[in-house]
């Protein structure tokens, strides 16, 4: 039995059958959801304060920027584990299942390379931001921390993409994808 199995109803999204990977997926989804919820509460309080009391939250703009970046980076490992990337399948019907399986492996390798490159560059940038003590103007939150979180999440995403190559159950056998 493969570690990932196709969800009911078709499609390319996978539900995780491995208990450890399922817990990892739930953890990252939970963290991204909490960040999104906190951004929603903060935005609501900012709007209420702005229009009812003429007292907006001065830090809302900064926290929305940092929260959005952190939420997206925290969701990437989960999206990668479940193969839930945005895809365009306009030409899928004209290719054989074997070609699709090879394409999926090549795309996963490209994802690994892109994530590792971006993690390396973002990590270097985070180091510079921390060295120069760059921070937001209102809260004085160190921007390098958000960049370092992004670099770490991109590294985890690359690791999970590599794991997906071995546990996805997508194997090329006699020209067909299984």
ROMARKE-597946 format. One line per field, with one value per residue (C-alpha): residue in one letter; x, y, z. Coordinates in nm, 2 decimals, decimal comma. Layout:
res (A_...)
xx (X_...)
yy (Y_...)
zz (Z_...)
END
This chain:
res (X_X_X_X_X_X_X_X_X_X_X_X_X_X_X_X_X_X_X_X_X_X_X_X_X_X_X_X_X_X_X_X_X_X_X_X_X_X_X_X_X_X_X_X_X_X_X_X_X_X_X_X_X_X_X_X_X_X_X_X_X_X_X_X_X_X_X_X_X_X_X_X_X_X_X_X_X_X_X_X_X_X_X_X_X_X_X_X_X_X_X_X_X_X_X_X_X_X_X_X_X_X_X_X_X_X_X_X_X_X_X_X_X_X_X_X_X_X_X_X_X_X_X_X_X_X_X_X_X_X_X_X_X_X_X_X_X_X_X_X_X_X_X_X_X_X_X_X_X_X_X_X_X_X_X_X_X_X_X_X_X_X_X_X_X_X_X_X_X_X_X_X_X_X_X_X_X_X)
xx (0,00_0,14_0,19_-0,04_-0,36_-0,60_-0,90_-1,25_-1,39_-1,08_-0,84_-0,47_-0,50_-0,39_-0,49_-0,21_-0,22_0,11_0,03_0,35_0,30_-0,06_0,04_0,30_0,03_-0,22_0,05_0,14_-0,23_-0,32_-0,04_-0,13_-0,50_-0,42_-0,22_-0,50_-0,76_-0,54_-0,51_-0,89_-0,94_-0,68_-0,83_-1,18_-1,07_-0,88_-1,19_-1,41_-1,17_-1,12_-1,48_-1,66_-1,40_-1,16_-0,88_-0,73_-0,46_-0,14_0,04_-0,22_-0,05_0,28_0,14_-0,08_0,24_0,43_0,14_0,06_0,42_0,44_0,10_0,20_0,54_0,38_0,12_0,38_0,49_0,13_0,04_0,35_0,27_-0,08_0,01_-0,23_-0,03_-0,22_-0,22_-0,35_-0,45_-0,56_-0,35_-0,37_-0,61_-0,37_-0,08_-0,05_-0,05_0,32_0,41_0,21_0,39_0,73_0,62_0,51_0,85_1,02_0,80_0,86_1,24_1,20_1,00_1,28_1,54_1,34_1,26_1,62_1,75_1,49_1,56_1,93_1,88_1,61_1,84_2,12_1,88_1,75_2,11_2,17_1,85_1,94_2,30_2,18_1,90_1,63_1,29_0,94_0,87_0,59_0,64_1,01_0,97_1,29_1,21_1,50_1,30_1,01_1,26_1,44_1,10_1,04_1,38_1,31_0,97_1,11_1,37_1,10_0,90_1,19_1,24_0,87_0,88_1,17_0,98_0,68_0,89_0,94_0,60_0,36_0,28_0,33_0,54_0,60_0,55_0,51_0,40_0,12_0,11_0,01)
yy (0,00_0,34_0,62_0,85_0,74_0,92_1,09_0,99_1,16_1,16_1,45_1,47_1,56_1,29_1,21_1,09_0,74_0,74_0,84_1,05_1,24_1,29_1,45_1,67_1,78_1,86_2,05_2,28_2,32_2,41_2,67_2,83_2,83_2,99_3,27_3,33_3,34_3,59_3,81_3,80_3,90_4,18_4,31_4,31_4,49_4,74_4,81_4,84_5,07_5,28_5,34_5,33_5,48_5,66_5,46_5,21_4,96_5,12_4,80_4,61_4,68_4,55_4,24_4,16_4,17_3,94_3,72_3,67_3,57_3,34_3,18_3,11_2,96_2,75_2,61_2,51_2,18_2,07_2,16_1,97_1,66_1,64_1,73_2,02_2,26_2,47_2,29_2,35_2,04_2,17_1,92_1,63_1,43_1,40_1,24_0,88_0,78_0,69_1,03_1,19_0,98_1,09_1,45_1,43_1,30_1,57_1,85_1,72_1,73_2,09_2,18_2,04_2,24_2,56_2,53_2,46_2,76_2,99_2,87_2,93_3,28_3,37_3,23_3,46_3,75_3,67_3,67_4,02_4,15_4,02_4,15_4,50_4,48_4,56_4,58_4,71_5,07_5,05_4,73_4,71_4,34_4,20_4,13_3,87_3,64_3,62_3,57_3,29_3,12_3,13_2,98_2,70_2,63_2,62_2,37_2,15_2,18_2,05_1,76_1,67_1,69_1,45_1,22_1,23_1,09_0,77_0,73_0,87_0,54_0,71_0,46_0,41_0,05_-0,06_0,29_0,33_0,53_0,33)
zz (0,00_-0,09_0,16_-0,04_-0,20_-0,44_-0,28_-0,37_-0,67_-0,88_-0,92_-0,84_-0,47_-0,23_0,12_0,35_0,47_0,66_1,02_1,06_0,74_0,83_1,16_0,98_0,74_1,02_1,21_0,92_0,81_1,17_1,20_0,87_0,98_1,31_1,14_0,90_1,18_1,38_1,07_1,02_1,39_1,36_1,04_1,19_1,50_1,28_1,06_1,37_1,54_1,23_1,14_1,48_1,71_1,47_1,63_1,39_1,49_1,40_1,35_1,14_0,81_0,92_1,09_0,79_0,57_0,80_0,88_0,51_0,42_0,72_0,65_0,28_0,38_0,66_0,41_0,15_0,32_0,35_0,00_-0,13_0,08_-0,06_-0,42_-0,40_-0,61_-0,86_-1,19_-1,54_-1,72_-2,06_-2,25_-2,00_-2,22_-2,51_-2,31_-2,21_-1,84_-1,87_-2,00_-1,72_-1,46_-1,60_-1,62_-1,25_-1,14_-1,34_-1,20_-0,85_-0,91_-1,04_-0,73_-0,51_-0,70_-0,69_-0,32_-0,23_-0,45_-0,30_0,06_0,00_-0,13_0,13_0,40_0,29_0,27_0,62_0,75_0,60_0,74_1,09_1,06_0,98_1,24_0,99_1,15_1,09_1,16_1,41_1,60_1,54_1,46_1,31_0,94_0,92_1,15_0,89_0,61_0,82_0,87_0,50_0,43_0,68_0,53_0,18_0,30_0,46_0,14_-0,06_0,18_0,17_-0,22_-0,21_0,02_-0,21_-0,49_-0,29_-0,12_-0,36_-0,54_-0,87_-1,06_-1,42_-1,52_-1,89_-2,00_-1,75_-1,43_-1,12)
END
